[in-house]
Structures are given as structure tokens and as C-alpha cells.
Amino acid sequence: MPVISEHEVRSAARKGQRRLVVPPGAIVTPQALEAAEVVGIELRHGDPQVAVPGIDPSRAVQRLLLKRSPRWNAPESRRGLTPTRFTRVAFVGSGMVGTTAAHLTAMSGMADELTIIDLVPGVAAATALDIEHASGITASATRARGGTSLELVAGADVVVVTAGRPRSPGMTRAGLLEINGRVVRDVGEAISQHAPNAVVIVVTNPVDEMTHEMWRSSGLPDEKVIGMAGTLDSSRFRNALAEAAGVRPADVWAVALGSHGAEMVPVTSSATIKGKPARDVLSAAQLAACARQAVDGGAAVVALRKTGSAFIAPAHAVVELLEALRGATADPVPVSTMLHGEFGIDGVFLGVRARLGRDGVVEVVEDALDQTERAGLVKAADAIRARMAG
């Protein structure tokens, strides 16, 4: 007895089919009906067979097995209804993260123009020219130009700040506070003068503290200044959970909040693996190990590279925020943002989930956390305040 599941419906949609013929007597699952409505597939039934009184044992068994062990399909991210396009996105810093993020942004076609800025003469201009040379292959319509002047942030809808010294082996993010603080303050003053309407994404470490410095030096409303960390930390956490469970990362939903560093809070209470609570799939020891991998993910890359730090995953995390800002995704994303009483915390930039729009943070999402996780957020906030005061 044939079964039409969600998998068959989505497979037909990927092949460009607009109609799927349902054989006589076939079982059509509720998930298949829902998927057909979402992707626009018409389910057309074939010629019906003559009904036979009584219960077909084989069909009853199939229904039972399908109910007990349905085919798992990872849910897709909710796409925004009306994604917009940026006129200009500026990247301050043409190191590995800035270069890779600029390249991915050009590939996505989400902006008319990119401006890339680096204090080392020729570096940003070379990156921009390299991106434009690739357009003959990628067919990207995004144009790019680069230079050394911070005035190139002028007219940007979004400014992505990656400039600063990366971590070296053994160096903590807190150790970068004084060095990179000077860089961020200079950039913030330039944004205040030349791009006062921009949303700023801070990538420079230590990101929570640097986001606060950017807010103070730029004079922008706090909802327009966000730090990129949670998207990266959450990706590392999901990858660790997927490896431990032997599934694909797409089968995992999990988020990491708090500070980008030792005070990170990988949230295990709401994490799921193939739709099931992660706590029902993995042991407490396994979950703790996955959380530790998320916290130490950046340091692990630094230790292996010897010089420099991670850049591929951070660049993808930047693009995820850009997509959220322009409305290409409707899901909340984790960012470092100023809290105003959420989770009982006030006056500090901290990693939480938020809904974003063209003007920055629209709404902070107060996720349900267990007692330990909520205490972890408070501890992270206190640690950030202490470092800022010191």
C-alpha cells in the first residue's frame, strides 16, 4: 500500500512539479497535506478502487508504523515575506573575517554596493577588486570599492566592524579590551559623523564590551548597535550536539546566550534533536561536553591555526544577521544587545535572542530558561560590567 509523506511532496516541489498524483488507496499523511499547501503542490487522486467492506490489515499496520516512526524532515527557517535590499553595506576591517563576510554578502546579492575599509594601504582596495573580478563567474550585481578612509562608511545602511587585533594562543578576549577599544572608538566617531542612520554590527572582540564601546562612541540609539556572537556560538553548539547524537546539524535546534566567552550560556533546556528534547537523547555528561565545545570553539581554532583565529564560521554568522536585518528571515536571532530589564538585567549589552529589522533590534525575546541558565545570564552580565569598569 503506497504512502505519500512530506518527503515525497517536497521532493516533487524541488523537481518543479506542480501536481502529484496520489495512487488509489494510498495513505496521505497529515504532514504531506500541510507541506503540499506550503509549497503549492496539488495532490490529485487517481481513479478510486471499489471499496471492500471491512478493515485491510496491511493498511492498518502501515498506519500504525507510520504513526510510531514518521520520517523526520528538519523544519526550514521561516522566510521573511518582504525582504529588502541594502543600498550599501560597509565593512571596516579587511582581515579574514571582513574579507570572507564581504565576499559572502556580494554572493548573496543582498546589497547594491559594498565599501571595504582597512588602514593598510591597498588591502581593502585589493579585496574589493578581487570581489568584482569574481562577478564574471558569480554574475553578482553587487559592486565593491575599497580604501583606507573611514569616510567610506558614508551612506551605509549597515556597517560591519571587524577591525582590531585577533586573539593569539593563550590570549583571552578580555586581554583585547584596551587594544581594540581604541580602534572601536575611532570607528564609532566616524560612523557618528558619516553614517548616523546606519545599523552597526560589531564583530571585534571582546564583542560584548566592544559593542558597548561602539554604542557610547557613536551616539547611536542602542537598538541600532548589535554584537555578533550568539549566531556563531549557537552554530558551534548545534554542531557539537549533532556530532554527539550522530545526526545532521539541520536536525538540531539549540541556542547559546550570555557572553561570547567563558560566561557563555549554551541553553540545553530547550535544545531539540530531531524534534525531541536533547535531554532525552543525550546524557547529562554528553550535553555538558557539547556546551564546553561551544564555549571553547574559538580557542580550539586559534590553537590549531597558531596565528590568527576563526573566520569562515564568523563570516557566515555576520551574513545571518544581515539577512535578519533585511527581513529575509522571520526567526529571532541571538545578538549582543542592550537589555532594559529583560531577564532581570538592565544597562548592559548581552547575548540574547532578538527580532531584527532595518532599524536594528525590534524586540528582545525572553526565552524560557531553567534556574541554572537564568543564573548564568546574570553572572555573564555582572562579569561584563566588571570588565567595563576595570
Secondary structure, 3 states (H helix, E strand, C coil): CCEECHHHHHHHHHCCCCEEEECCCCEECHHHHHHHHHHCCEEEECCCCCCCCCCCHHHHHHHHHHHHCCCCCCCCCCECCCCCCEEEEEEECCCHHHHHHHHHHHHHCCEEEEEEECCCCCHHHHHHHHHHHHHHHHCCCCEEEEECCHHHHCCCCEEEECCCCCCCCCCCCHHHHHHHHHHHHHHHHHHHHHCCCCEEEECCCCHHHHHHHHHHHHCCCHHHEEECCHHHHHHHHHHHHHHHHCCCHHHEEEEEEECCCCCEEEEEEEEEECCEEHHHHCCHHHHHHHHHHHHHHHHHHHHHHCCCCCCHHHHHHHHHHHHHHCCCECCCEEEEEEEECHHHCEEEEEEEEEEEECCEEEEEECCCCCHHHHHHHHHHHHHHHHHHHC
